[in-house]
Amino acid sequence: MQNVIQYIGDSMHIIDYDIEDATIFLNEDYLNLKMIEDEDLSNVLKELILKLNTIYKLELKGYYKMLIFHHEMLGSFLKLHRLDDLEFSRCLIDLKITIFLDSTIYVKTNDFDLLTKGEFYFHQKFLYQNLSMFSKEELLKIIENVDFIYGEEALEISHYQKGKSL
């Protein structure tokens, strides 16, 4: 499982943080992309990062590329990669944002019992199943015991060996 550094209730956690790269998960209740106007999104996300900097002393500052992998049922994974620090002040951040709405996200586990009925992929010792195969209720039961795969890594999964659960 991924290394969780901070939790804020059930709505957000920070994964694999360092000053150059950070991954933040926000559920749909915490950041509803449909409710934010496009022109306001950058400011909302900057305020969120600055708030996290203040509360958790993350020291994210500079110019970051932010990729947002969003799935309507789960929420958003924000991947930040620092492009330049450019002598930004301690509390300033700028973002180049790319959003992938309705991203293909896979559930990754080594426990067959956590999968739902339907098609899955197998590679090495892990099983992968598309998040869209799960109901919200099923997902809530397993969310703490699985990892989520998205972005470029998710594209590779279609090349893995297929299986089908009954």
C-alpha positions, -999 to +999 in steps of 0.1 A: +000+000+000+011+036-005+027+055+023+001+079+037+017+109+054-013+130+066-051+124+069-078+150+071-109+131+079-121+108+052-118+134+025-082+139+018-047+124+023-012+132+011+007+104-005+045+102-012+053+138-004+086+156-009+093+192-020+098+182-057+069+158-061+037+152-041+005+133-047-027+144-029-060+126-030-092+146-025-126+129-026-155+144-045-170+160-014-138+179-007-131+191-043-160+189-067-146+199-100-180+204-115-189+231-090-158+252-098-157+275-127-127+270-150-114+304-144-115+299-106-099+265-105-063+276-104-070+300-075-089+273-056-060+248-060-034+274-051-053+282-019-056+245-011-018+240-015-010+271+006-034+259+033-017+226+034+017+243+035+006+263+065-011+235+084+014+207+077+045+228+069+049+210+036+070+239+021+056+234-014+067+265-032+077+274-067+063+266-101+046+232-103+031+211-131-001+196-116-019+167-132-054+160-119-067+125-125-104+126-117-130+099-114-166+110-106-172+082-081-139+084-062-125+119-065-092+134-077-056+125-075-034+157-077+001+149-088+025+178-084+060+180-099+082+211-093+095+226-125+113+255-110+116+273-076+125+307-092+131+323-058+094+322-050+087+335-015+079+310+012+042+312+007+039+315-031+031+288-056+022+288-093+006+259-111+004+247-147-028+225-144-039+196-167-072+179-158-081+144-170-118+141-163-133+106-160-098+091-159-094+053-161-084+043-126-077+008-115-080-009-081-047-027-073-046-055-047-031-089-040-064-102-024-088-118-049-116-114-024-115-076-027-124-077-064-160-074-077-175-097-104-162-092-138-129-088-158-096-081-141-059-081-150-031-100-134+006-090-134+033-104-111+015-109-078-011-081-082-047-080-095-061-049-112-097-041-118-112-010-134-128+012-108-160+015-129-167-022-121-174-013-084-204+003-069-199+031-044-208+008-016-183-019-027-156+007-030-162+021+005-157-014+019-123-019+003-108+016-001-084+013+028-070-020+016-062-012-021-041+012-041-053+032-070-035+032-104-040+061-128-022+081-154+006+065-175+007+035-152-029+027-159-023+026-197+001-003-192-025-025-174-044-033-206-013-053-217-014-076-186-029-111-185-068-110-183-090-130-160-126-131-151-142-134-116-176-149-112 
